[in-house]
Amino acid sequence: MLNDLAAFSNAIMSTRMDAEWSYDRKVGRYRNEKGQFLSKKAVGAIVDGRISKLEQQLKSFTEKLVNGSITLDQWQGSVREAIKIAHIQVATIGYGGKAEMGRSEYGRIGQRLRSEYTYLQGFVRISAPMAMARIGLYAQSVRGSYWQGTEMKEQQRGFSMMRRVLDNQAVHCQDCIGYAARGIVSIGSLPMPGVRCECGARCKCSVVYYRGQAQVVPV
């Protein structure tokens, strides 16, 4: 388990992984200097930690807006910058580090950010209490960029199939249960966790990828 999130984040965002951490392209996993893999659970904890940090930032900005410490323009600028950094970082974690990222990958993150910025404009039309309640969900939506980065990398590695997996420690909506019940399907046949489900940004589903072809269902 990784103990120092900041150190790992710095390595991830470097153009080269440092001596302690590296990304193994063949297996799509992170390794430490001893060759030991970083578990998927540990990667998930890193993403959760980054989202938690963002949530604290966004709530702090929103509290300052509510009490008049900052203007609406200052709030929007601060929130935009904070979510931009977080989306890029978690997508980069999913993709295997900054050295693996190219123009196309950053372009897809940019598309996602533009939709997030549009959603941000809606905050000017809601009450202060509602804004405080929603801003936490806004931070949770960053998790989608991790799955987007992961999907891009797995497709590049030759995986063409996906399966949605339920977290046995979470309560899932009927949408997610239905997605998981579909089993192994072509990538793109099912939405990423947190998309088109009642769970929304709080979705705890994950995705497993496979090589091969989708089964043909007789008609």
MARBA-3410 file (N, C-alpha, C, O; in Angstrom, 1 decimal):
219
0.9,-1.2,0.0,0.0,0.0,0.0,0.9,1.2,0.0,1.9,1.3,0.7 ~ 0.5,2.2,-0.8,1.2,3.5,-0.9,0.9,4.3,0.3,-0.2,4.6,0.7 ~ 2.0,4.8,1.0,1.8,5.6,2.2,1.9,7.1,1.9,1.3,7.9,2.6 ~ 2.6,7.5,0.9,2.8,8.9,0.6,2.1,9.3,-0.7,2.7,9.1,-1.8 ~ 0.9,9.7,-0.7,0.1,10.1,-1.8,0.8,11.2,-2.6,0.8,11.2,-3.8
1.3,12.2,-1.9,1.9,13.3,-2.6,3.1,12.9,-3.4,3.3,13.4,-4.5 ~ 3.9,12.0,-2.8,5.1,11.6,-3.6,4.7,10.8,-4.8,5.4,11.0,-5.9 ~ 3.7,9.9,-4.7,3.3,9.2,-5.9,2.7,10.1,-6.9,2.9,9.9,-8.1 ~ 1.9,11.1,-6.5,1.3,12.0,-7.4,2.4,12.8,-8.2,2.2,13.0,-9.4 ~ 3.4,13.2,-7.5,4.5,13.9,-8.1,5.2,13.0,-9.2,5.5,13.5,-10.3
5.3,11.7,-8.9,5.9,10.8,-9.8,5.0,10.6,-11.0,5.5,10.6,-12.2 ~ 3.7,10.5,-10.8,2.7,10.3,-11.9,2.8,11.5,-12.8,2.7,11.3,-14.0 ~ 2.8,12.7,-12.3,2.7,13.9,-13.1,4.1,14.3,-13.7,4.1,15.2,-14.5 ~ 5.2,13.5,-13.4,6.5,13.8,-14.0,6.5,13.2,-15.4,5.8,12.2,-15.7 ~ 7.3,13.8,-16.3,7.5,13.2,-17.6,8.2,11.8,-17.6,8.2,11.1,-18.5
8.8,11.5,-16.4,9.3,10.2,-16.2,9.0,9.7,-14.8,8.9,10.5,-13.9 ~ 8.7,8.4,-14.7,8.5,7.9,-13.3,9.9,7.9,-12.6,10.9,7.6,-13.2 ~ 9.9,8.1,-11.3,11.1,8.2,-10.6,11.6,6.8,-10.3,11.0,5.8,-10.7 ~ 12.7,6.7,-9.5,13.3,5.4,-9.3,12.4,4.5,-8.4,12.6,3.2,-8.5 ~ 11.5,5.0,-7.7,10.7,4.2,-6.8,9.4,3.7,-7.5,9.0,2.6,-7.2
8.9,4.4,-8.5,7.7,3.9,-9.2,7.9,3.9,-10.7,8.5,4.8,-11.2 ~ 7.3,2.9,-11.3,7.3,2.8,-12.8,6.0,2.2,-13.3,5.3,1.6,-12.5 ~ 5.8,2.4,-14.6,4.5,1.9,-15.1,4.9,0.8,-16.1,5.7,1.0,-17.1 ~ 4.4,-0.4,-15.9,4.7,-1.6,-16.8,3.6,-1.6,-17.9,2.5,-2.0,-17.6 ~ 4.0,-1.3,-19.1,3.1,-1.2,-20.2,2.5,-2.6,-20.6,1.4,-2.7,-21.0
3.3,-3.6,-20.4,2.9,-4.9,-20.8,1.7,-5.4,-20.0,0.7,-6.0,-20.6 ~ 1.7,-5.1,-18.7,0.6,-5.6,-17.9,-0.4,-4.5,-17.4,-1.4,-4.7,-16.8 ~ 0.0,-3.3,-17.8,-0.9,-2.1,-17.4,-0.9,-1.9,-15.9,-2.0,-1.6,-15.4 ~ 0.2,-2.0,-15.2,0.2,-1.9,-13.7,1.4,-1.1,-13.3,2.4,-1.0,-14.0 ~ 1.3,-0.4,-12.2,2.4,0.3,-11.6,3.3,-0.7,-10.7,2.7,-1.6,-10.1
4.6,-0.5,-10.7,5.5,-1.3,-9.9,6.3,-0.3,-9.0,6.6,0.8,-9.4 ~ 6.8,-0.9,-7.9,7.7,-0.2,-7.1,9.2,-0.6,-7.4,9.3,-1.4,-8.3 ~ 10.2,-0.1,-6.7,11.5,-0.4,-7.1,11.9,-1.8,-6.9,12.9,-2.3,-7.4 ~ 11.1,-2.6,-6.1,11.3,-4.0,-5.9,10.6,-4.9,-6.9,10.7,-6.1,-6.9 ~ 9.9,-4.2,-7.8,9.2,-5.0,-8.9,7.8,-5.4,-8.4,7.1,-6.1,-9.2
7.4,-5.0,-7.2,6.1,-5.4,-6.7,5.0,-4.5,-7.3,5.2,-3.3,-7.5 ~ 3.9,-5.1,-7.7,2.8,-4.3,-8.3,2.0,-3.5,-7.3,1.9,-3.9,-6.1 ~ 1.6,-2.4,-7.7,0.7,-1.6,-6.9,-0.7,-2.1,-7.1,-1.2,-2.2,-8.2 ~ -1.4,-2.6,-6.0,-2.7,-3.2,-6.2,-3.7,-2.3,-6.7,-3.6,-1.1,-6.6 ~ -4.8,-2.8,-7.3,-5.9,-2.0,-7.8,-6.6,-1.3,-6.6,-7.1,-0.2,-6.8
-6.6,-2.0,-5.5,-7.2,-1.4,-4.3,-6.4,-0.1,-3.9,-7.0,0.9,-3.5 ~ -5.1,-0.2,-4.0,-4.2,0.9,-3.6,-4.4,2.1,-4.6,-4.5,3.2,-4.2 ~ -4.5,1.7,-5.9,-4.8,2.8,-6.9,-6.1,3.4,-6.7,-6.2,4.7,-6.8 ~ -7.1,2.6,-6.3,-8.4,3.2,-6.0,-8.4,4.1,-4.8,-9.0,5.1,-4.7 ~ -7.5,3.8,-3.8,-7.4,4.6,-2.6,-6.7,5.9,-2.9,-7.0,6.9,-2.4
-5.8,5.9,-3.9,-5.1,7.1,-4.3,-6.1,8.0,-5.0,-6.1,9.2,-4.7 ~ -7.0,7.5,-5.9,-8.0,8.3,-6.5,-9.0,8.8,-5.5,-9.4,10.0,-5.6 ~ -9.4,8.0,-4.6,-10.3,8.4,-3.5,-9.7,9.6,-2.7,-10.4,10.6,-2.4 ~ -8.4,9.5,-2.4,-7.7,10.5,-1.7,-7.6,11.8,-2.4,-7.8,12.9,-1.9 ~ -7.4,11.7,-3.7,-7.4,13.0,-4.6,-8.7,13.6,-4.6,-8.9,14.8,-4.6
-9.8,12.8,-4.7,-11.1,13.3,-4.8,-11.5,14.0,-3.4,-12.1,15.0,-3.4 ~ -11.1,13.3,-2.3,-11.4,13.9,-1.0,-10.7,15.3,-0.8,-11.3,16.2,-0.3 ~ -9.5,15.3,-1.3,-8.7,16.6,-1.3,-9.5,17.7,-2.1,-9.6,18.8,-1.6 ~ -9.9,17.3,-3.3,-10.6,18.3,-4.1,-11.9,18.7,-3.4,-12.3,19.9,-3.5 ~ -12.6,17.8,-2.8,-13.9,18.1,-2.2,-13.7,19.1,-1.1,-14.5,20.1,-0.9
-12.6,19.0,-0.3,-12.3,19.9,0.8,-12.0,21.3,0.2,-12.4,22.3,0.7 ~ -11.3,21.3,-1.0,-11.0,22.6,-1.6,-12.2,23.3,-2.1,-12.4,24.5,-1.8 ~ -13.1,22.5,-2.8,-14.3,23.1,-3.3,-15.3,23.6,-2.2,-15.9,24.7,-2.4 ~ -15.4,22.9,-1.2,-16.2,23.3,0.0,-15.6,24.6,0.6,-16.4,25.5,1.0 ~ -14.3,24.7,0.7,-13.7,25.9,1.2,-14.0,27.1,0.4,-14.3,28.2,0.9
-13.8,26.9,-1.0,-14.1,28.0,-1.9,-15.6,28.4,-1.7,-15.9,29.6,-1.7 ~ -16.5,27.5,-1.6,-17.9,27.8,-1.6,-18.3,28.4,-0.3,-19.1,29.3,-0.3 ~ -17.7,28.0,0.8,-17.9,28.7,2.1,-17.5,30.2,2.0,-18.2,31.0,2.6 ~ -16.4,30.4,1.4,-15.9,31.8,1.2,-16.8,32.6,0.4,-17.0,33.8,0.6 ~ -17.4,32.0,-0.6,-18.4,32.7,-1.5,-19.6,33.0,-0.7,-20.2,34.1,-0.8
-20.1,32.1,0.1,-21.3,32.3,0.9,-21.2,33.4,1.9,-22.1,34.2,2.1 ~ -20.0,33.4,2.6,-19.8,34.4,3.6,-19.2,35.8,3.1,-19.0,36.7,3.8 ~ -19.1,35.8,1.7,-18.7,37.1,1.1,-17.2,37.4,1.1,-16.8,38.5,0.7 ~ -16.4,36.4,1.4,-15.0,36.6,1.4,-14.4,36.7,0.0,-13.4,37.3,-0.2 ~ -15.1,36.0,-1.0,-14.6,36.1,-2.4,-15.8,36.4,-3.2,-17.0,36.1,-2.8
-15.6,36.9,-4.4,-16.7,37.2,-5.4,-17.0,35.9,-6.2,-16.3,34.9,-6.1 ~ -18.1,36.0,-6.9,-18.6,34.9,-7.7,-17.5,34.6,-8.8,-17.2,33.4,-9.1 ~ -16.9,35.6,-9.4,-15.9,35.4,-10.4,-14.7,34.7,-9.8,-14.1,33.8,-10.4 ~ -14.3,35.1,-8.6,-13.1,34.5,-7.9,-13.4,33.0,-7.6,-12.6,32.1,-7.7 ~ -14.7,32.8,-7.2,-15.1,31.4,-6.9,-15.0,30.5,-8.1,-14.5,29.4,-8.0
-15.6,31.0,-9.2,-15.6,30.2,-10.4,-14.2,30.0,-10.9,-13.9,28.8,-11.4 ~ -13.4,31.0,-10.9,-12.0,30.8,-11.3,-11.3,29.8,-10.5,-10.5,28.9,-11.0 ~ -11.4,29.8,-9.2,-10.8,28.9,-8.2,-11.3,27.5,-8.4,-10.5,26.5,-8.5 ~ -12.6,27.3,-8.6,-13.2,26.0,-8.8,-12.7,25.4,-10.1,-12.4,24.2,-10.2 ~ -12.8,26.2,-11.2,-12.3,25.7,-12.5,-10.9,25.2,-12.5,-10.6,24.1,-13.0
-10.0,25.9,-11.8,-8.6,25.5,-11.8,-8.4,24.3,-11.0,-7.7,23.4,-11.3 ~ -9.1,24.2,-9.8,-9.0,23.0,-9.0,-9.5,21.8,-9.6,-8.9,20.7,-9.6 ~ -10.7,21.8,-10.3,-11.2,20.6,-11.0,-10.4,20.3,-12.2,-10.3,19.1,-12.5 ~ -9.8,21.3,-12.9,-9.0,21.0,-14.0,-7.8,20.1,-13.6,-7.5,19.1,-14.2 ~ -7.1,20.6,-12.6,-5.9,19.8,-12.1,-6.3,18.4,-11.6,-5.6,17.5,-11.9
-7.4,18.3,-10.9,-7.8,17.0,-10.4,-8.2,16.1,-11.5,-7.8,14.9,-11.5 ~ -9.0,16.5,-12.5,-9.4,15.7,-13.6,-8.1,15.2,-14.4,-8.1,14.0,-14.8 ~ -7.2,16.1,-14.6,-6.0,15.7,-15.4,-5.2,14.7,-14.6,-4.7,13.7,-15.1 ~ -5.1,14.9,-13.3,-4.3,14.0,-12.4,-4.9,12.6,-12.4,-4.2,11.6,-12.6 ~ -6.2,12.5,-12.2,-6.8,11.1,-12.0,-6.8,10.4,-13.4,-6.7,9.2,-13.5
-7.0,11.2,-14.5,-7.0,10.6,-15.8,-5.6,10.1,-16.1,-5.4,9.0,-16.7 ~ -4.6,10.8,-15.7,-3.2,10.4,-15.9,-2.9,9.2,-15.1,-2.1,8.3,-15.6 ~ -3.4,9.1,-13.9,-3.2,7.8,-13.1,-3.8,6.6,-13.8,-3.2,5.6,-13.9 ~ -5.0,6.8,-14.4,-5.7,5.8,-15.1,-4.9,5.4,-16.4,-4.9,4.2,-16.8 ~ -4.2,6.4,-17.0,-3.6,6.1,-18.3,-2.1,5.6,-18.1,-1.6,5.1,-19.1
-1.6,5.7,-16.9,-0.2,5.1,-16.8,0.9,6.2,-16.5,2.0,5.8,-16.7 ~ 0.5,7.4,-16.2,1.5,8.4,-16.0,1.6,9.4,-17.1,1.1,9.2,-18.2 ~ 2.2,10.6,-16.8,2.2,11.7,-17.8,3.0,11.3,-19.0,2.7,11.8,-20.1 ~ 4.0,10.5,-18.9,4.9,10.1,-20.0,4.1,9.4,-21.1,4.4,9.3,-22.2 ~ 3.0,8.7,-20.6,2.1,8.0,-21.5,1.1,8.8,-22.3,0.5,8.4,-23.3
0.9,10.0,-21.8,-0.2,10.9,-22.3,0.3,11.6,-23.6,1.4,12.0,-23.7 ~ -0.6,11.7,-24.5,-0.4,12.5,-25.8,-1.4,13.5,-26.0,-2.3,13.7,-25.2 ~ -1.4,14.1,-27.2,-2.3,15.2,-27.5,-3.8,14.6,-27.6,-4.7,15.3,-27.1 ~ -4.0,13.4,-28.1,-5.3,12.9,-28.2,-5.9,12.7,-26.8,-7.1,12.9,-26.6 ~ -5.1,12.1,-25.9,-5.5,11.9,-24.5,-5.9,13.2,-23.8,-7.0,13.2,-23.1
-5.1,14.2,-23.9,-5.4,15.5,-23.3,-6.6,16.1,-23.9,-7.4,16.8,-23.3 ~ -6.8,15.8,-25.2,-8.0,16.4,-25.9,-9.3,15.8,-25.4,-10.2,16.5,-25.2 ~ -9.3,14.5,-25.1,-10.5,13.9,-24.5,-10.8,14.4,-23.1,-11.9,14.5,-22.7 ~ -9.7,14.6,-22.3,-9.9,15.2,-21.0,-10.5,16.6,-21.2,-11.4,17.0,-20.4 ~ -10.0,17.4,-22.1,-10.5,18.7,-22.4,-12.0,18.7,-22.7,-12.7,19.6,-22.3
-12.4,17.7,-23.5,-13.8,17.6,-23.8,-14.7,17.4,-22.5,-15.7,18.0,-22.4 ~ -14.2,16.6,-21.7,-14.9,16.3,-20.4,-14.9,17.6,-19.6,-15.9,17.9,-18.9 ~ -13.8,18.3,-19.5,-13.8,19.5,-18.7,-14.7,20.6,-19.2,-15.3,21.3,-18.4 ~ -14.9,20.7,-20.5,-15.8,21.7,-21.0,-17.2,21.4,-20.6,-18.0,22.3,-20.3 ~ -17.6,20.1,-20.5,-19.0,19.8,-20.0,-19.1,20.1,-18.5,-20.1,20.5,-18.1
-18.0,19.9,-17.8,-18.0,20.2,-16.4,-18.1,21.7,-16.1,-18.8,22.1,-15.2 ~ -17.4,22.5,-16.9,-17.5,23.9,-16.8,-18.9,24.4,-17.1,-19.4,25.4,-16.4 ~ -19.6,23.8,-18.1,-21.0,24.2,-18.3,-21.9,23.9,-17.1,-22.7,24.7,-16.8 ~ -21.6,22.7,-16.5,-22.4,22.4,-15.3,-22.2,23.4,-14.2,-23.1,23.8,-13.4 ~ -20.9,23.9,-14.1,-20.5,24.8,-13.1,-21.3,26.1,-13.2,-21.6,26.8,-12.1
-21.7,26.5,-14.4,-22.5,27.8,-14.5,-23.8,27.7,-13.8,-24.4,28.7,-13.4 ~ -24.3,26.5,-13.7,-25.6,26.3,-13.0,-25.6,26.7,-11.5,-26.7,26.9,-10.9 ~ -24.4,26.7,-10.9,-24.4,27.0,-9.5,-24.8,28.5,-9.2,-25.2,28.8,-8.1 ~ -24.7,29.3,-10.2,-25.1,30.7,-9.9,-26.6,30.9,-9.7,-27.1,31.9,-9.3 ~ -27.3,29.8,-10.1,-28.8,29.9,-10.0,-29.4,29.2,-8.9,-30.6,29.1,-8.8
-28.6,28.6,-8.0,-29.1,27.9,-6.8,-28.8,28.6,-5.5,-27.9,29.4,-5.5 ~ -29.5,28.1,-4.5,-29.2,28.8,-3.2,-27.9,28.3,-2.6,-27.3,27.3,-3.0 ~ -27.4,29.1,-1.6,-26.2,28.8,-0.9,-26.2,27.4,-0.3,-25.2,26.6,-0.5 ~ -27.2,27.0,0.5,-27.2,25.7,1.1,-27.2,24.5,0.0,-26.5,23.5,0.2 ~ -27.9,24.7,-1.1,-27.9,23.7,-2.1,-26.5,23.7,-2.8,-26.1,22.6,-3.2
-25.9,24.8,-2.9,-24.6,24.8,-3.5,-23.6,24.0,-2.7,-22.7,23.3,-3.2 ~ -23.7,24.2,-1.4,-22.8,23.5,-0.5,-23.0,22.0,-0.6,-22.1,21.2,-0.5 ~ -24.3,21.6,-0.7,-24.6,20.2,-0.8,-24.1,19.6,-2.1,-23.6,18.4,-2.2 ~ -24.2,20.3,-3.2,-23.9,19.8,-4.5,-22.4,19.8,-4.8,-21.9,19.0,-5.6 ~ -21.7,20.7,-4.2,-20.3,20.9,-4.6,-19.5,19.6,-4.3,-18.5,19.3,-4.9
-19.9,18.8,-3.2,-19.3,17.6,-2.9,-19.5,16.6,-4.0,-18.5,15.8,-4.4 ~ -20.7,16.5,-4.6,-20.9,15.6,-5.7,-20.1,16.0,-7.0,-19.7,15.2,-7.8 ~ -19.9,17.3,-7.1,-19.1,17.8,-8.2,-17.7,17.3,-8.1,-17.1,17.0,-9.2 ~ -17.1,17.2,-6.9,-15.8,16.7,-6.7,-15.8,15.2,-7.1,-14.8,14.7,-7.7 ~ -16.9,14.5,-6.7,-16.9,13.0,-6.9,-16.9,12.7,-8.4,-16.5,11.6,-8.8
-17.4,13.6,-9.2,-17.5,13.4,-10.7,-16.1,13.2,-11.3,-16.0,12.7,-12.4 ~ -15.1,13.6,-10.6,-13.7,13.5,-11.1,-13.4,12.0,-11.3,-12.5,11.7,-12.2 ~ -14.0,11.1,-10.6,-13.7,9.7,-10.7,-13.9,9.2,-12.1,-13.3,8.3,-12.6 ~ -14.9,9.8,-12.8,-15.1,9.5,-14.2,-13.9,9.7,-15.1,-13.7,8.9,-16.1 ~ -13.1,10.6,-14.8,-11.9,10.9,-15.6,-10.9,9.8,-15.4,-10.1,9.4,-16.3
-10.8,9.2,-14.2,-10.0,8.0,-14.0,-10.4,6.9,-14.9,-9.5,6.2,-15.5 ~ -11.7,6.6,-14.9,-12.1,5.5,-15.8,-12.0,5.8,-17.3,-11.7,4.9,-18.1 ~ -12.1,7.1,-17.6,-11.8,7.4,-19.0,-10.4,7.2,-19.4,-10.1,6.7,-20.4 ~ -9.4,7.6,-18.5,-8.0,7.3,-18.7,-7.7,5.8,-18.8,-6.9,5.4,-19.6 ~ -8.3,5.1,-17.9,-8.1,3.6,-17.9,-8.6,3.0,-19.2,-8.0,2.1,-19.8
-9.8,3.4,-19.7,-10.4,2.9,-20.9,-9.5,3.2,-22.1,-9.2,2.3,-22.9 ~ -9.0,4.4,-22.2,-8.1,4.8,-23.3,-6.8,3.9,-23.3,-6.4,3.4,-24.4 ~ -6.3,3.7,-22.1,-5.0,2.9,-22.0,-5.3,1.4,-22.4,-4.5,0.8,-23.1 ~ -6.4,0.8,-21.9,-6.7,-0.6,-22.2,-7.0,-0.8,-23.7,-6.6,-1.8,-24.2 ~ -7.7,0.1,-24.3,-7.9,0.0,-25.7,-6.6,0.1,-26.5,-6.4,-0.7,-27.5
-5.7,0.9,-26.1,-4.4,1.0,-26.7,-3.6,-0.3,-26.5,-2.8,-0.7,-27.4 ~ -3.8,-1.0,-25.4,-3.1,-2.3,-25.2,-3.8,-3.4,-25.9,-3.4,-4.6,-25.7 ~ -4.9,-3.2,-26.6,-5.5,-4.2,-27.4,-6.7,-4.9,-26.8,-7.2,-5.9,-27.3 ~ -7.2,-4.3,-25.7,-8.4,-4.8,-25.1,-9.7,-4.3,-25.8,-9.7,-3.1,-26.1 ~ -10.6,-5.1,-26.1,-11.8,-4.7,-26.8,-13.1,-5.0,-26.1,-14.2,-4.6,-26.5
-13.0,-5.7,-24.9,-14.2,-6.0,-24.2,-14.1,-5.5,-22.8,-13.1,-5.2,-22.2 ~ -15.3,-5.3,-22.2,-15.4,-4.7,-20.8,-16.5,-5.5,-20.0,-17.4,-6.1,-20.6 ~ -16.4,-5.4,-18.7,-17.4,-5.9,-17.8,-17.6,-5.0,-16.6,-16.6,-4.7,-16.0 ~ -18.8,-4.5,-16.4,-19.0,-3.7,-15.2,-19.1,-4.6,-14.0,-19.7,-5.6,-14.0 ~ -18.4,-4.2,-12.9,-18.3,-5.0,-11.7,-18.9,-4.2,-10.5,-18.6,-3.0,-10.3
-19.8,-4.8,-9.7,-20.3,-4.2,-8.5,-19.4,-4.3,-7.3,-18.7,-5.3,-7.2 ~ -19.4,-3.3,-6.5,-18.6,-3.3,-5.2,-19.5,-4.0,-4.2,-20.6,-3.5,-3.9 ~ -19.0,-5.1,-3.7,-19.9,-5.9,-2.7,-20.1,-5.2,-1.4,-20.8,-5.7,-0.5 ~ -19.4,-4.1,-1.2,-19.6,-3.3,0.1,-20.4,-2.1,-0.1,-20.5,-1.3,0.8 ~ -20.9,-1.9,-1.3,-21.7,-0.7,-1.6,-23.1,-1.0,-1.9,-23.4,-2.2,-2.3
-24.0,0.0,-1.8,-25.4,-0.2,-2.2,-25.5,0.4,-3.6,-25.1,1.5,-3.9 ~ -26.0,-0.4,-4.6,-26.0,0.0,-6.0,-27.5,0.3,-6.4,-28.4,-0.3,-5.9 ~ -27.6,1.1,-7.4,-28.9,1.4,-8.0,-29.2,0.3,-9.0,-28.4,-0.5,-9.4 ~ -30.5,0.3,-9.5,-30.9,-0.7,-10.4,-30.2,-0.5,-11.8,-30.0,-1.5,-12.5 ~ -29.8,0.7,-12.1,-29.1,0.9,-13.4,-27.8,0.1,-13.3,-27.5,-0.6,-14.3
-27.0,0.3,-12.3,-25.7,-0.4,-12.2,-25.9,-1.9,-12.1,-25.1,-2.7,-12.7 ~ -26.9,-2.4,-11.4,-27.1,-3.8,-11.3,-27.4,-4.4,-12.7,-26.9,-5.5,-13.0 ~ -28.2,-3.6,-13.5,-28.5,-4.0,-14.8,-27.2,-4.1,-15.7,-27.1,-5.0,-16.5 ~ -26.3,-3.1,-15.6,-25.1,-3.0,-16.3,-24.2,-4.2,-16.0,-23.7,-4.9,-16.9 ~ -24.1,-4.5,-14.7,-23.3,-5.7,-14.3,-23.8,-7.0,-14.8,-23.1,-7.9,-15.2
-25.2,-7.1,-14.9,-25.8,-8.3,-15.3,-25.6,-8.6,-16.8,-25.8,-9.7,-17.3 ~ -25.2,-7.6,-17.6,-25.0,-7.8,-19.0,-23.7,-8.6,-19.3,-23.4,-9.0,-20.4 ~ -22.8,-8.7,-18.3,-21.6,-9.5,-18.4,-20.6,-8.8,-19.3,-20.4,-7.6,-19.3 ~ -19.8,-9.6,-20.1,-18.7,-9.1,-20.9,-19.3,-8.6,-22.3,-19.9,-9.4,-23.0 ~ -19.1,-7.4,-22.6,-19.5,-6.7,-23.8,-18.4,-5.9,-24.4,-17.4,-5.7,-23.8
-18.7,-5.4,-25.7,-17.7,-4.6,-26.3,-17.5,-3.3,-25.6,-18.4,-2.7,-25.1 ~ -16.3,-2.8,-25.6,-16.0,-1.5,-25.0,-16.9,-0.5,-25.6,-16.9,-0.4,-26.9 ~ -17.5,0.4,-24.8,-18.4,1.4,-25.3,-19.8,1.0,-25.3,-20.7,1.8,-25.5 ~ -20.1,-0.3,-25.1,-21.5,-0.8,-25.0,-22.2,-0.4,-23.7,-23.4,-0.3,-23.6 ~ -21.4,-0.2,-22.7,-21.9,0.2,-21.4,-21.2,1.5,-21.0,-20.1,1.8,-21.3
-21.9,2.4,-20.2,-21.3,3.6,-19.8,-20.3,3.4,-18.7,-20.3,2.3,-18.0 ~ -19.4,4.3,-18.5,-18.4,4.2,-17.4,-19.1,4.4,-16.0,-20.2,5.0,-16.0 ~ -18.6,3.9,-15.0,-19.2,4.1,-13.6,-19.4,5.6,-13.4,-18.6,6.5,-13.7 ~ -20.6,5.9,-12.9,-21.0,7.2,-12.6,-21.8,7.9,-13.7,-22.3,9.0,-13.5 ~ -21.9,7.2,-14.8,-22.5,7.8,-16.0,-23.8,7.0,-16.3,-23.8,5.8,-16.3
-24.9,7.8,-16.5,-26.2,7.2,-16.8,-26.7,6.2,-15.7,-27.1,5.1,-16.1 ~ -26.5,6.6,-14.5,-27.0,5.7,-13.4,-27.5,6.6,-12.3,-27.0,7.8,-12.1 ~ -28.4,6.1,-11.4,-28.9,6.9,-10.3,-27.9,7.2,-9.3,-28.0,8.2,-8.6 ~ -26.8,6.3,-9.2,-25.7,6.6,-8.2,-25.0,7.9,-8.6,-24.6,8.6,-7.7 ~ -24.9,8.2,-9.9,-24.2,9.4,-10.3,-22.8,9.4,-9.9,-22.1,8.4,-10.0
-22.3,10.5,-9.4,-20.9,10.7,-9.0,-20.5,9.8,-7.8,-19.3,9.6,-7.6 ~ -21.5,9.3,-7.1,-21.1,8.4,-6.0,-21.0,6.9,-6.3,-20.9,6.1,-5.5 ~ -21.1,6.7,-7.6,-21.0,5.3,-8.1,-19.7,4.6,-7.7,-18.7,5.2,-7.8 ~ -19.9,3.4,-7.1,-18.7,2.6,-6.7,-18.4,1.4,-7.5,-17.6,0.5,-7.2 ~ -19.0,1.4,-8.7,-18.7,0.3,-9.6,-17.3,0.4,-10.2,-16.7,1.4,-10.1
-16.8,-0.7,-10.8,-15.5,-0.7,-11.4,-15.7,-1.4,-12.8,-16.7,-1.9,-13.1 ~ -14.6,-1.4,-13.5,-14.6,-2.0,-14.9,-13.4,-3.0,-15.0,-12.3,-2.7,-14.6 ~ -13.7,-4.2,-15.6,-12.6,-5.1,-15.9,-12.6,-5.2,-17.4,-13.6,-5.3,-18.1 ~ -11.4,-5.3,-18.0,-11.2,-5.4,-19.5,-10.7,-6.7,-19.9,-10.0,-7.4,-19.2 ~ -11.1,-7.1,-21.1,-10.7,-8.4,-21.7,-10.3,-8.2,-23.2,-10.8,-7.3,-23.8
-9.6,-9.2,-23.7,-9.3,-9.3,-25.1,-10.3,-10.3,-25.7,-10.8,-11.2,-25.0 ~ -10.6,-10.1,-26.9,-11.5,-11.0,-27.6,-12.7,-10.3,-28.3,-12.7,-9.1,-28.4 ~ -13.6,-11.1,-28.8,-14.8,-10.6,-29.5,-16.0,-10.8,-28.7,-16.2,-11.7,-28.0 ~ -17.0,-9.9,-29.0,-18.3,-10.0,-28.3,-19.0,-11.2,-28.8,-18.9,-11.5,-30.0 ~ -19.8,-11.8,-27.9,-20.6,-13.0,-28.4,-21.8,-12.5,-29.3,-22.4,-11.4,-29.0
-22.0,-13.2,-30.3,-23.1,-12.9,-31.2,-24.4,-13.5,-30.7,-24.4,-14.8,-30.6 ~ -25.4,-12.7,-30.5,-26.7,-13.3,-30.0,-27.6,-13.6,-31.2,-27.9,-12.6,-31.9 ~ -28.0,-14.8,-31.4,-28.9,-15.1,-32.5,-30.2,-14.3,-32.5,-30.7,-14.1,-31.4 ~ -30.7,-13.9,-33.6,-32.0,-13.2,-33.7,-32.9,-14.0,-34.6,-34.1,-13.5,-34.8
END
